[in-house]
Amino acid sequence: MLANITNMFRKNQGWSFFVITSLGVLFIVYKSIYQSASHLNDLVSFFVLVVLCGISYHNKNRWGNWSGALLIILLYFPPLYWLWRSGQYDTTSIAGLLPVQDMFRYYGDALRLHYGYPFSPIGSWRPIFSGYMSVILKLTDENLQAALIVLAIFVVVSIIFLADEIKKNFGSFSAMLVVVVLYYCYKGYGFIGKIMTEQLGLPLGALALALFLQGIRLQNKKTILLGLFTLSFALNVRAGALFILPMIVLWGAGYLRDKRVSVVEIGVFLLAGISGFFINYLVFTVIGNSNTVLFGNFANTFYGLATGYRGWSAVVSDYGVYDGSLLWPQIIDVVRENPGNLALGIFRAYADYFKPEIMFRFLYFPAGAQTLVSYVLYGLTFLGIIRLFRMRNDIASFLLFSLAGLFLSIPFVPPIDDGLRAMTVTIPFSALILALPLSSVSQEPQKLPGNRLISGYALGYIALCVLGPMVIFLFPEQPPVLSARECEGSSTPLDIWVKPGSFVRVVENELIPYSLVPDLRVRDLRSSIAKYEFDFFNEGSAVLRRVDPGQTILVGHDLRSLSSESGAVIVIVPNGKVVVGQINQFCAEYLTTDNWGDARIFIEQSLDPSDFLASD
C-alpha cells in the first residue's frame, strides 16, 4: 500500500518531493515544536510520521537523503527544548537539568576526573560512560546544558547513519519506522537531557546495527567485525542483552563461510565479541574504583530473580545495602537452598516480557494510546519474524540469530527491574524486525555503495570514549589554591565553580512569560516536583518543593572535597550571591542526603533551614 502511495507522485517527482517534505516539516514543527513533544503521543501521529517521512525519504537522490536527515533532526531535538521549558522532574533530574540518583554520581565523577581523581564505586560500574561524560563536560567547559546538547547530537548522527543503511537494505518506510520507534524510546523513556548510560548505549547500538547491515550487504567481513566490536563495546557501556554477542559469533562463524563452521572464523568473531569487555576492564583498572566490580548492580538483579522475581530492591529490603556486589556468597547460597525460586523467577520474567504493554513500554505513550500502539507493534513484530524465515539470506539469518540472543537475555534484564531500559542498546535490532513488513521487495541493496563514513565515525566515537578519559586522567587540571577559612556555627565552607548552563534560577511567575532553564518559574518547579508515590529522591524533593523565587539551585563539586567520593553537592543559594563563571564561596547548612545517589543538599547560611524542612 505504501509503495502505491509513492507511485502516485513519481510522474511529478520534484514537485511531489517538495510537497511531502514540506508537509512532514510542518507536521513535526506544529505537533512537536509549536505545541510540545507530547502532542505526538498517539497512534495516528505515530503512523503519520512514518508515512510522511517515509515518502519524503523515498527519493533516491541526495535530496531525499538530506530531507530524511532534516526530518530526523527536527524530530529528535524538540523534546530537549520542552524538557527545559517544563522543568520536568522524574527522580533522575531536577528541573529538567540537574542530575540526581546514580546520574548524580556519574556527573560528580566526571568532574572529579578533570582533577585526576578516580571514579566512585557507583560510577565505576559504568566507567566508560562516566569517562565519556568527563570528556563532553571538558569540551563544553563544564556547561551542563551544552553537554546535553552534544549528547543529543551524537545520538542524531548515529540514527541518521542507521536510517541510511536500512533504506539501502529495506527501503525508506522501514527506515523511518525504525527512526520513529527509536525517537519515542529516546523521548518517552526520558533519556534525552539526562546523564544516563543510554545516552551512549543507544547511539552505539544504532551504529553497530548499521555496520552489520552494510557489512552483510557488501559481504565485507571487516565491517561486520567492526559492527560486532561496536556492539560489544556498547553492551559494556549500557549492559543489557549480552547473549546477543555469542549468538552473533556463532552466526558469523557458520554463515560467512558457506555455512560451514570454521575454528578460525570462530576465533576472529570471538575476539571481536569480547573486545568490549577487555576495553571496559582496562578503563576500570586505570580510572575506576578498586572497592567495587564491573557490572556491580547485576548482583541486585540476580538476587531478585533468584528469590522468585522480586526485583533489584530485594537486596536492599533483605540486607539493608544498596551495592549487592558485596553479597555474592549469600546470593549463591540462596540459589543452592532453593533453586526452584530461580526457575520461577525466569518463568515470570518471560511471562512479563511477552505482554505487549511491557514489551513496548519504552514508548511511554499515555495509557490508552500505549495499549493500542503496543498491540500494533506486537503484530508487526510477529509479521516481521515470519518474513525473516521467508527471506532466506544472510541478513535474515543474522537477524534471527540476534533475535535468539535477545530471547535468551530476557531473564537477566527482567522487566520488573525496568529491563526494557537495559535493552536500550539492542532496541534498534528489535525495531528493525518490526519494520520488516513495510520493507520494499523491489530493493536491490547489493548494488548500492556503502557509506564509508560509518566505519570512521564509529572508530572515532569509541576512541573518544576510551582515549579521551585516559588523557584527562593522565594530564589533569591543577586544583585551584583555596584560602583557609571557617564558617560560623554548623555551617560548612563550600567552594564551587559555577559554570554557565549548570544551575537553575527560580523566579516569580509573572517575571517571565514562560520557563526556559536556567530560568524557571516557581509554579513550574513546584508542579514538576509534586509529591508522588514512587519518588526515590523523597526527602530531597521535599526540600526542592520549598525553593522560593529569588533562589538558585546549584549542582557541582565542592573543590575542597575533590578527594572525597561524595564531594558533589546540591546547594540552594540566594540569586544575588551567585557569580557565573567564577569559583563561588559559600557557608552552607547541611539539610539531607538522597539515599540512592548520595546527593547531599545544603542551603546557604543566610537562608532559614526550617523553611525547607517543614512537613509535607
N, C-alpha and C positions, 0 to 999 in steps of 0.2 A: 504493500500500500504506500509506504513512504517513498519507494522507488518511483511509483506512478506519479506521486506529487511532484517530484523533481523533474520528471519528464515534461510536465506541463510548462516548465519555464525554459526548456532548452532552446526553443526557437528564438527567444529574445534573451539570451543568456546574460548579456551585460546589464540590461535593464532589470531583469528579474533578480540578479545577484544584488544590485544596489537596493532594490525594494525590500528583499527579505533581510538583508543585513541591517538596513535601517529599522525595520520592524523589530528585529532582535535587540538592537541597541535601545530603542525606545521602550520596549517591554522591560528590559533589565533596569534601565535608568528609572522608569516610573515605579516599578514594584520594589526595587531593592535600594535605590539611591534616594529618590524623592520621598517615598513612603518610609520603608525600613526593610531590612533584610528579612524580617519575619513575615512580610507580605507574600513571600514566595512559598510559604509553608502549606501547600495544598497540592492535591494530585493534579489538578488542571494546570497550575503553574509549572509543576514538575515536567509534564509532557509538552507544554507549550515551549519551555526552554529547550527540550530535546529536539523538537521539530524545527523551530526557528533556527537554532544554532546548527542543527544537522544540515538543513537545506543550504544555509549560508556557507558552511564549511565544505559542502559537497563539491564546490568548484575546484577543479584540479590544478588551476594555475596558482601563481604566487599570491594573487589577491584573495583567493579562498583561504589559503594558509594564514595570511595576515588578518583576515576578518575573524577567523577562528581564534587566533591569539588575542585579538582585541576583545572579543566577547568573553573569553576566559578571564582576562584582566578585569573587565567591568563586573564580572560575576563575583570574583574572589575577594576583592578589596573592600566593598561596602560594609560587610559585617564588622570589620575592624573600626570603621568610622562610627557605626551605630553603637558599638561597644563603648566607645568613648563619649558618645552623645548621651547614653543612658546611665553611665556609671555602674554598669552591671556588676553584681556581686554573686558569686556562686561557690563560695568557700575555697576557690583557687586563686582569686584575685580580689583586691579591694578597689572599688570604683572603676572597674574595667581596666586597671593598670597595675596596681601594686601587688606583688605575689604574696601568698600565704601558703600554709601547709608545706608539703615536700617542695613545692616550687620556690618557697622562701629559702630553703636550703640550697637549691640549685643556684639561685641568684646570689646568695651570700658567698657561696664557694667560688662562683665565677669572679666576684670582686676580690676575694682573698688571693686568688691565683695571680692577680696582677702584681701582687707584692711578694710572690714567691712562696706562698703557703699552700700546702696540700689540701685536698678536699676533706670535708667531714665524712663520717660513716655513711649517712644517707646519700650525700652527693656522690659517694664512691660506688654506690650500687649502679649508677649510670654515669661512669666517669667521662665517657666520650661526649655525652650531651652537656655535662657541666663544663667541660673544656670548650666545646663549641660555643656555648653562651659566653664564656670568657672572651673568646676571640671576637664575637659580634659586639659585645659591650666595649671592648678595646677599640674596635674600628669606629664606633659611634661615640667615643669619648664618654662612655657610661650613660648616654642618653637612652633611657629605657624605651621611650616611645619610638625613637628612631630605630633601636634594635629590633623591636617587634615588627616594624615595617620591613626591615631587612629580612627577617624570618619569613614573612609573607611573600616577599619577592622570590626567595629560593623555592618556596612551595609552588608558586605560579609557574616559574620557569620549568620545573620538573613536570608539572601537569601538561604544559604545552608540548614538551618533548614526547610524553606518553601519548597524548591525543594524536600527534602527527604519525606516530608509528602504528597506532591502532587503525587510523584512517587508511594507511597503506595496506594493512592486512585484511581489515573487515569493513571498511567504508566509514563515511562521515557520521552516520546515525549511531553506530556502535560507539564510535569515538566520543561523541557528545553525550551519550547516555552515561558512559563511564565518567566523563568530566562532571556531569550534573550530580551523580551519586557521590563522587568524592567531594564536591562542593558542599553538599548537605552534611557529609561527615565532618568536614573541616569547620563549617559554620555551626551546625547544630550541636555537635558534641562539645563545642566550646574550646577547640584547640587554638583557634585564631586569637591572637592577642594575649596568649598565656605562655608562661615559661614552662612548657611541658615537653616531655621527650617526644611526643607525637609531632612536634614542630620539625623534628629532624627525621623521625622514622617514616612519616608519610611521604615526603619528597624522595627519600632514598628508596622506599618501596616502589614508587612510581617509576623512578629511573631504572631500577632493577628489571621491572617488567618490560619497559621499553627496550632495554638491551637484549633481553631474552627474545622478544618478538623480532627485533632486527636481525639478531644473530641466526635465528632459525630460518627466517625468510631468505637470508642471503647465504645460508649454510656456512657461516663464519664462526668457527669454534672459539676463536679468541674473544669475540664479542659475547658469546654465550657464557664463557668462563668469567668474563668481567661482570656479566649480569649476576652470576652466582656469587661472586665475591662481594658485589654491592649488596645483594640480599642478605648474605651472612653478616656483613657489617651493619646493615640496617637492623637486623634482629638482635644485635648486641647493643644497639642504641635504645631500641624500644622492644624489649623481649616479648615474644608472643608465640606464634605458631611455628615453633622451632622444628617440628617434624617435617616441615616442607623441605628442609635442606637435604636430609638423607634421601627423600623421595626423588628430588631433582638429581641428586648424584646417581641414583640407580637409573633414572631415565637417561641421563647423559651417557652413562657407560654402555647402555644397551641399544639406544636408538640412534646414536650418531655414528655407529659403526655397523650399519646394515643389520641392526637389531641383534648383533652377536656380542655377548658380554666380553669385555676386554679388561684384563688386570691393569694395563697401562692407563686406559681411559678412566677406570675407577679411581686410580691413584691421582690422576690430574684433577678430576672433578672433586674428589675428596679433599684435596689440598685447597681448592678454591672454596669449598664449603666450610672448612674450619678456619680459614684465614681470618675471618672477622673476629673469632674468639681469641686468636693469638694477638691481634692488634689491641683488642679490648683489654686483655691481660697486661700487655705492655704499657698501655696508658694508665691502667690501675696501679701497676708497680711503680711507675715514675711519679704520678701526681695524686694517687689515691691514698686512702687511709688504711693502715695496716690492722686496725681494730675491727674491720668488717670483711666481708667477702663479696665478690661479684654476684649479682642477682640475689642479694641478701633477702629481699622480701618474698622470694619464691617459697621459702620455708613457711611463711604465713599461709600462702595459698595451698601448699600441700597439706598442711595440718588441717585446714578447713575441709579439704577434700577427704582426708583420711578419717575424719571424725563424722562422716556422713553428710558432707556438703553443707557445712555451717558458715563458710566464708572466711576471709583472711583475718577478720577481727576476733575469731575464736581464740587465737593465741593471746590476744590482749585480755579477753574475758577469763581465760583459764590460768594464765601465768602472770598477768599484770605487766607484760613487757611489750613494747612496740616492735622490736627487732627480733623476729623469730629465728634468725640465722644462728643465734646463740643456743638454740634449743633442739638441734638436730638429734642428739642422742635420745631425748624424751620423745621426739616425734617418731623415730624408728621404733621405739618400744610400744608406742600406741598402735602402730601398724601390726606389729608382731602379736600383740594381745588380741586385736580384733580386726583381722584383715577383711572381714565382711563389710565393715563400715567403709573401707576404701572402695570396694566394689560397688557399694550402694552410692557413694559419692560420685563415682564415674558414671553410673547409670543416670543419676539425677542431672549431671552436667549435660549429657547428651539430650535427655528429655527436655531440659530447659532450653538448650540452644536451638533445637529444631522447631520451636514455636515461632511463627513468622514475626510476631511483635518483638521477640527477643533477638532473632537473627538480624533484624534491620533496625534495632533500637538506636543505633548510632546516627540515624537520620534526624531524630528529635523533632518530629512534627507534633502538632497538637494531638490530643488523644484520639479524636475521631479520624482525622486525616492519617494519623500514624498507622492505624489498623488497616485502612484501605490501601495505602501505599505499600505497606508491608506484604499484604497478600498479592498485590500485583507483581511486586518484585520477586516474591516467592515463586509465583507461577513462571515468571521469565527465567528464573534460575533453573527450574525443572526443565523447561524447554531448551535452555542453553546446554544442560548436561546431555539431553537427548541428541542435540545437534553435534556435540563433541564426539559421541560414539559413531555418528554417521560420517563425520569429516574424514577420518582415517588418514591423517597426515601427521607430520612431526609436531606442528603447533598444537593439534588436538591431543596428541599423546602427552605432550608437555603439560598442558592444562589439566589433563586427567590425573597425572602423577602429582601435580601441585594440589589438586583438589583432595587427593588421598592424604597428602601431608597435612592439609588443613583439618581434615576429619580426625586424624589421629591426635592432633594437638588439642582438640576441644576440652578434654578433661583437665588439662594443665593450664588453660586460660578460661576457667569456668565463668559462666555468665553471672553467677552470684557475686563474683569479685570484680564486676564490671569488665568481664573478659572480652567484650566486644571492643573496648578501648585497647586492650592488649593485642587485639588482632589488627591494629591500625596499619602496620607495615604491609600486611597481605590483603587488605581490603581492595586495593586495585585489582588483584587477581580475581577475587570474588565478583567485583563489579564487571570485569570483562566477561566472565561466564554468563552473567545475567543479561549482558548486552548482545550476546551472540544471536538471539532471534532477530535482531534488527540488522544483521550483517548483510553486506552486499555479495550475492552469489556470483556476480559477474566480475568481481575484483580479481586482478592478476598481480598480486603483490610481488611475485618474484621478478617482475620487470621494472619495478620502481627502485631507484637508487636509495641507499641508506643515508641518514643524516650523520655525517662524520662528527658533528659537534657533540653528540650524546656521549660518546666514549670519553672525549677530552673533558667534558663538563663533569661527568661522574668522577673521574680520577681527580680532577681539581677540587671538587667538593669534598671528597674523602680526605685528600691531603690537607685541606683547610681544617677539617675536624681533628686530624691527628697531629700534624706538624705545628699548627698554629698554637695550641695549648703548650706544646713542648717548648717552643721558642719563648712564649710568655713566661713559663716557669723557669727556664734557664737564664733568661735575661730580664729579671723582674724590675719593676719600678722601685725606687728608694722611698720608703715610707717618709712622710713629712716629719720634720722635727717639731714636736709639740711641747710647749712650755708646761712645766708642772703647775697644777692648780687644784684647788679644793672647792667643794661646794658646801653650802650650809646644810645642816641637819642631815636628813636621809637622802638628799639629792645626790645624783651620780653625774660626774662630768662626762659628756659625750662630745665627740668631735666627728663631724660627718661632712663629707663632700656632698654638696647639694648641686647636682648636675641638672641642666635643662631636661624636661621630659621625664623626670624621675620623682615627681611629687604630685599631690592633688591639693588645690586650694578650694576650700568650701566658702561659698559666697551667698549673699541674700538672694532669695528667689527673684526679686524684681530687678536685681542689678544687671543681669544678662538675659537676653530673650530665650536662650536655651543653653543647656550644659554642653561643654566640649572640653574634655580633660586636656590640660590640667585644671581648668576652672569648672567646678561642679556646684550646681545649686543645692542648697541644703535639703530641699524637698526630694530631689533625685537621689541624694546619698541615703537618706533615711528610708525611702521606699525600696531602694535596691537592697538594703540590709535589714529588711523586715524580718522579724523572728519567725523561724520555721523549724520543723521537727528535725531535719537531718543536717543541721548546721554544725559541722565538726569544729568550727572555729569558736563556737559557743561564747565563752567569756570575752574573747577578743572582739567579736562582732557586737556584743552588748556595749562595749566601750565605744566603738566606732559610731554606733547609733546616736551617741551623745555629743559628737563633734559639732560645734556651732559655727555659724558664719564668722569669717574673720580668722579662722584657724586653718592650718596646713597639716596634712598628713605626709610625713616623710618616711621613706624606706631606704636604708643604706647600711653601710658597715661602720661601726664605731672604730675610728682609726686608732684609738687607744687599746682596742681589744683584737687586733688583727690576728694575733697568735691563738686566740680562743676560737673554738669551733662554733660557739654561739654568739659571735660578735655582731651579726646582723641584727638590726633593731627597727622597730616602728616607733616613730616619735611624733607626738601631736604638739604643735607649737603655734603661737600667735603669728599671723601673716607678717606683721611688721618686723619680726625677729629672724626672718629667712632672707638670706642674701644668695641669690642664684649664681653659680659659677665659682663659689669660694668654699673654703672649709668653715662650716658654721660650728660654733662652740656653744653648747647648752649645758645648763644644770637641770637635770630632769628627775622626776619621781617615777619609780617603777610601779606599774599597775598590775599587770598579769602576763602570763605566758601561754601561748597557744600550745595545747597538749600534743598536737600532731606534728607541727613543723618547728617547734621551739622558737616561735616568733615572740620575742619579748617586747611589750608595749610600754612606752614611757610617755609622760607628759612634761612639758617644760614647767619649771618650778613656779612661774607666775600664775599658772592655772590651778584650779582647786580640784584635788582628786575626788572629792565627794560628788562633783558634778558628773563624773564619768562612771562611778561605781554604784550608783543608785540601782535598786532592784527593778527588773522589768515587770 
